Amino acid sequence: MEKRDEKFYPLELVCIKDTDNNIIFSSYPEDLDKNVGKYSLDDRTYDEREVDGRNYFVQSGVLYDEKNNKRGSIEVLTDISNQKRLERELTKAYLEMQSELDFASKIQDKLLPNKGMFRNIRVDYKYLPSKKLSGDLFDVYEIDKNHIGLYIVDVAGHGVAASMLTVFIRQTIYNIGKNTFQPSRVLKRLQESFKELGLTPDRYFTIFYAIYNLKDRTLKYANAGHNSIPIIYNDQTYIRLVNYGLPILGFDIETNYTDKSITLNDGDHLFLYTDGLIEAKNTDGDEFGEDRVKEIILKSDGDLLDNLETAINEFSDIETNDDIAMMLLTVI
């Protein structure tokens, strides 16, 4: 039994009434308060009731004699005050958490680039997080009047921890990239900064980073474990920008990132994406895969991103557990 306000209450209370609703026997106080909800199941009823400031779950039933004549009723009250208190506390905590997640999600959305023209590049994208907060990140930013930096990132994991890392990555790239014109050097310095955080080995991310020279239209790029290979395509060509390197890890390891380059022309499209696109599965366990992406790109006569989103929704008839990010840059 539990003591409360100098009164003792059993976990269960019983009340028996006759057919005229007179109490024959009662093991709880007579100062019954209010009913807060009630429903019926066969010849029994259930509700919740406050008794002297306590919350009880009430089971009511009819008493019959041996001839099946109604002789009275019985109520059994089970004390659920602690459960109710926990429910209120959990509900309050949940609502507060959801409010904070909504706020963080809005902040993360603000980190995405603006759609439309950026110098002589048209920017478009689809951002489809599996949860409120995502570990995918992409951006296009100005290094100086002749150079544009661009990248796509996939952080291991989802939720709050992954989203917090995207903020760190974005700010670090911005600081490093303003003074560095070699993508491989940016990745090397990014890994050094990430290592200083002292995170556990399961925290890492992949990134494709490139610098576009507006004067000679050369795209120089390096890759740190981002296996969703970016694609350059136009009406005549389809080129995968293959360039291997280890992911950005939080511990000492020898990393050798290399730079490659390609010249872009008017009408060229650069398509970047995260592995949530190609690893999306259907109920048979089949992955969407790079071949389907290539097929849609080659057949697309309209908005590629809309076509891909439609195709992935039709293919993957189960809820995805991974974020999907797609960015399309077009040289004008």
N, C-alpha and C positions, 0 to 999 in steps of 0.2 A: 504493500500500500504506500501511497505517496502523500506526504504532508504538504498542505497548501493553505495559507491564510488561517493557520491553527485549526483546520478541519481535516479529517481523514476521509479519503474517498476510496472505495474499492475499485478495482479495474472494471468490474461489471456490477450494474445495479439492476434490480428486478422490481417490476410493478405489476400486480394482478388486479383486474377490475371485474365487477359483475356486469350483467347485461344492461344495467341502468347506469353504467360508467362510474359506479362507486368504487373507491379503492378498497380492496380487501386486504392486500398486503403490499408494502412498499419498503424497499431498502435504500431509497434515496430521498433527499429533502423535498418538501412539497412546493418549494418556491421555483417550480419549473419556469423556464424563460420562454424562448421563442423557437419555433421550427425554422430551419433555414433551407430545407429542400426535401422533397419526398417523391417516391415512385413506388409502383405496385408490381408484385411478381406473384402470380397465382393468388392464393388467399393470404399471402403475407405482404407486409409493407415495410419499407426501410426509409429511414430519414436520419438527419443529423439534428441534434438538439443541444442547446446550452442549458446546463443545470448548475446553478450557483456559480456561474463564471467558468465552468468547465465544458469542454466539447465532448459529446458522446455520439457514437453510432448506435441508432435505435433499430432493433428488430421487433416487429409487432406481429402477433398471431392470435388466432381465435381458439378459445377453449371449448371443447365439445364433451358431452357426457357419453355413456356407453350407447345411448340411442341416437347419437349424432345430433343432439339438440345443442344449440349454442348456449353456453353457460357463462361466458365471460371472455376476457382477453388477457394477454400477457405481453409485457414489454421487457426486453433485455437490452440494457444500455452498456456499451463498451467504451471505456474512456479512451479517446483519441486526441486528447489535448496536445500531447507532445508531437504527434504526427502532423497535426494542423499547424503548430508553430513552425515545424521544420518546412512544411509546404510553403508557408508565407515567406520564410527566410530564403528558401531556394528560388521561389518565384521572383523575389526582389533582386537576388543576386543575378539570376538569369537575365532579367530585363536590363539591369545595369551593364552586364557584359555585352548584350546585344547592342545597346546604345553605343558602347565604346567601339565595338566592331564596325558598326555603321559609320561612326566618325572616322575610324582608321581607313575604312574602305574608300570613303570620299577623298581622304588625303592621298591615298595611293592612286586613285583615278587622276588626280591633279598632276601626278608625276608623268603621265603619258604625254607624248608630243601632240601638238595641234595638227589636225588634219588640214590638208590643203597645200598650197605652194610654200616651199622653203627654198629660197633662192631659185635655182632652175630645176628643183626636184619636187615632184608632187608626192605627198605623203598620205597614205591611207592605211588603215589597220582594222583588225578584229581582235577583241580582247575578251576571252571567255573563261573567267576563273571558275574552278570547280567549287570553291567556297567563297565567302565574302572577301577574304584576303588571298592574294596570289603570290607565288614565287617567281612568276614570269615578269620580265621587264624589258622594255625596248625604248630607244630614243634616237632622235636626230638633233644634233646641236652644232652651233658654229664654233669652230676653233679660231679661225681668223677670217679675213675677207676672202681668202683664196681656198680655204679648206673647211670641209664639213666632217664631223665625226658621227658615226652611226654604229649601233650595236644591238644585239639581242641576247638576253640572259635567261637562264633557267636554273633557279635555285633548287637544290634537293629539298623535298618536303613541301608542305603547304601550311597555311594558317599564319598565325601571328609571327612566329620566329622567322619563317621564310620571307614574309612581307617586310619585316624590320631589316633584313639583310639587303633587300632591294634598295632601301633608302640609303644604306651605307654604300652600296655599289655605285649608285647613281652619283652621289656626291664625290666619291673618290675618283671615279672616271672623269668627272668634270674638272676636278682639280689637277689631275695628272695630264689629261688630254690637252689642256690649254697650252702646255709647254712641250709636248712630245708629238712628233710627226711620224713615228714608227709604231705601227700597231703592236708588233711583237714587244716593244719596250713598254708600251702601256700595260699589256698583260702581265709582264714580269713585275712591274711596280705594283700592279693591282694585287698580285699574289703576295708580295711582301707586306703590303698594308693589311691584307686579310689575315695573314699569319699572326700579326701583332694583336689580333683580337683574342687569341688564345682559346678558340672554340674547340669543341670535341671533333674527332675525325669524321663523324657522320655529317658535319656541316661543310658543304662545298657547293660550287656552282660551275656551270659551263657558260661560255660566252664566245660569240663571234663578234669581233671588233674590226671596223674598217674606217679608213680615211679617204674621202673623195676630194680630189683636186679639181677645183672648178675651172682652172685655166687650161690644163691639158686633158681633163676628163679621165684621169687615171684613178682607179679604185684600188687602193692598197689594203690588204686584209691579213688578219691572223686569226687563229682559232685555238681556243682552250677547251677542248673536250666537247664542243657543241656538235653532236652527231646528226643533228637535223640540218643537213647541208644546204646552205643558201643557194638560190638558183637565179641565174640571169637568163632572160628569154626575150625574144621578139618574134616577129612573124616567120623568121627563117632559122633561128638558133635556139638551143636549149643547153645551157652550160651549168654544171654543178661546180661550185667554188670549194673544191676539196683542199683542205689544208689541216693536217692533224696536229694535235697537241694535248697535253694533259689538262684535266679540269683545274680550276683554281682551288687549291687545297690549303688547309690551315696548318700545315706542318712542313718541316724542312724536307725538300725533295728537289732533285735536279730537274729543272724545266728548261726546254729549249724551244721556244716559240719562233716560228719563221714567218717572214713576210712574203706574200705573193701579190701580183698586181694584174689588172686587166683594164683595158680601155673601154669606156662606155660611149654609146652613141645615142643620138636623139631617138626616142621611142623604145629604148631598152628598159626592161623592168627588172628590178632586183626584189626577189621574194625571200623573206626571212620568216622562220617559224620555229616553234618549240615542239618537243617530241610528243606532247599531248595530241597533236594532229595525227601523226603517222602511227601512234601506238593505241589509238582508240579502238576498242574491240566491239564485236557484235556478240550475240548470244552463243554463237558457235565457237567463240574464242579467236576468230580471225582478226588480224589487225588491219587498219585502214591502209597503211603502207605507203611507201614512196611511189610505187607504180601507179596507184590511183591518183596521187597528187599530180604526177607527170601527165597522166591522161587528161585530167581536168584542165590543166594548164594549156595543153596543146589544143584542146577542143573549145576552150573558153572563148566566146565571142562577145562577152559582156563584162560584168563586174566579177573578177576572179574571186575576190574574198567572199562575196555573197554566194557564188557557185560552190565554193569549198564548204562554207557553213551549211548550206542546204545538203550537200552530199554527205557530210559527216553526221548530220542529224538523221538522215535516212538510213545510213549504214549502221551507226552505233545505236541499237535499240535498248541499251542498258545505260544506267547512269555512270558517267565518267568520273574517275577519281583523280584525274590530272587536269591541270590548267592547259588552255590552248591560247596561244598568242600568234598572230600572223601580222606581218607588216609588209606592205607593198610600196616600193619607191619607184617612181617613173621619171626618166630623164626627159625633160622638155626642151 
